[in-house]
Amino acid sequence: MEETPQGGPAKTSLGMDENVEGLLAYLLGPITGIIFLLLEKESDFVRFHAMQSTVTFIAIWILQLVLRIIPVFGMLIGMLLSLVALAFWVLGMLKAYQGERYKFPIFGNLAEQWVGKVNV
C-alpha cells in the first residue's frame, strides 16, 4: 500500500483511503469484490484484495453447492467450509485495513496472477 507524503494511506481513484477500500472489497464477499474490480482503476492494492475476495468466496460457495449432494458428510464439510469462509472474511478485512497485501493460501496466488490480467 502506498502512503501519502504526510504518512497516511494513499487515496484511490474513487477518493477513499486504500486501506478502507480494501476492507470494503471483502464486506459482501464476491459482490463487493466484483464492484471494486470494475470501479477501481488505479490502486493495485485494492484490486488485489477485490480479486482475492471474489476468487475466494466464489470458490467456497461453489464447493459448498457441490458438497450438498453428499448427505451427511457433505453437510459437515460444508459447515466447516462456512467457518473457513468466516475466518478468511475477517482476516481479509483486517489485513486490508492494516495496509497489508496478505495472500490467502491458494486463492492469494490466483488473485495476484489474475488481477494483472483484468483491465476493465
C-alpha positions in Angstrom: 0.0 0.0 0.0 1.3 3.4 -0.9 1.4 6.3 1.5 1.0 10.0 1.1 3.9 12.3 1.9 2.1 13.0 5.2 2.4 9.3 6.1 -1.3 8.4 5.7 -2.8 5.9 3.3 -2.9 6.8 -0.4 -6.2 7.8 -2.0 -7.8 5.6 -4.7 -9.3 6.7 -7.9 -12.7 6.6 -6.0 -11.3 9.1 -3.5 -11.2 6.7 -0.5 -8.2 5.6 1.5 -6.7 2.4 0.1 -7.0 0.5 3.3 -10.7 1.4 3.7 -11.5 0.5 0.1 -9.5 -2.8 0.5 -11.6 -3.6 3.6 -14.8 -2.9 1.8 -13.8 -5.3 -1.0 -14.4 -8.1 1.5 -17.6 -6.7 3.1 -20.1 -8.6 0.9 -17.7 -11.2 -0.4 -17.7 -11.6 -4.2 -20.4 -8.8 -4.7 -18.2 -6.0 -3.3 -15.1 -7.7 -4.8 -16.6 -7.5 -8.3 -17.8 -4.0 -7.7 -14.3 -2.7 -6.8 -12.7 -4.7 -9.6 -15.0 -2.8 -12.0 -14.7 0.6 -10.4 -11.2 0.9 -9.1 -8.8 1.8 -11.9 -5.6 2.8 -10.2 -4.9 1.0 -6.9 -3.2 -2.4 -7.3 -3.6 -2.9 -3.6 -7.4 -2.5 -3.8 -7.7 -4.5 -7.0 -5.7 -7.4 -5.4 -8.0 -7.5 -2.4 -11.1 -7.3 -4.6 -9.8 -10.2 -6.7 -8.9 -12.2 -3.7 -12.3 -11.7 -2.2 -14.0 -12.6 -5.4 -12.0 -15.7 -6.1 -12.0 -17.0 -2.5 -15.7 -16.6 -1.8 -17.0 -17.8 -5.2 -14.8 -20.9 -4.9 -16.1 -21.7 -1.4 -19.7 -21.1 -2.5 -19.3 -23.5 -5.5 -17.6 -26.1 -3.3 -20.5 -25.9 -0.7 -23.0 -26.3 -3.5 -21.3 -29.4 -4.7 -21.0 -30.9 -1.2 -24.8 -30.6 -0.7 -25.1 -33.7 -2.9 -23.4 -35.8 -0.3 -25.9 -36.5 2.5 -24.2 -36.3 6.0 -20.5 -35.9 5.2 -21.2 -33.1 2.7 -23.2 -31.2 5.2 -20.5 -31.5 7.8 -17.7 -30.4 5.4 -20.0 -27.6 4.2 -20.3 -26.3 7.8 -16.6 -26.5 8.2 -16.2 -24.5 5.0 -18.5 -21.9 6.4 -16.1 -21.4 9.4 -13.2 -21.2 7.0 -15.0 -18.6 4.9 -15.7 -16.6 8.1 -12.1 -16.7 9.1 -11.0 -15.6 5.6 -13.6 -12.8 5.7 -12.4 -11.4 9.0 -8.7 -11.9 8.2 -9.1 -10.3 4.7 -10.8 -7.2 6.1 -8.3 -6.9 9.0 -5.2 -7.3 6.8 -6.5 -4.9 4.2 -7.3 -2.3 6.8 -3.8 -2.7 8.2 -2.5 -2.0 4.7 -1.1 -5.5 4.2 -1.2 -7.3 0.9 -1.9 -10.6 2.7 -2.3 -13.6 0.5 -4.7 -16.5 1.4 -3.4 -20.0 0.7 -4.1 -20.9 -3.0 -6.5 -18.0 -3.6 -4.0 -15.3 -3.0 -1.6 -16.5 -5.7 -4.5 -16.8 -8.1 -5.7 -13.3 -7.3 -2.2 -11.9 -7.7 -1.9 -13.6 -11.2 -5.3 -12.6 -12.4 -5.5 -9.1 -11.1 -2.9 -8.0 -13.7 -5.0 -9.6 -16.4 -8.2 -7.9 -15.6 -8.1 -4.4 -17.2 -11.6 -3.1 -17.3 
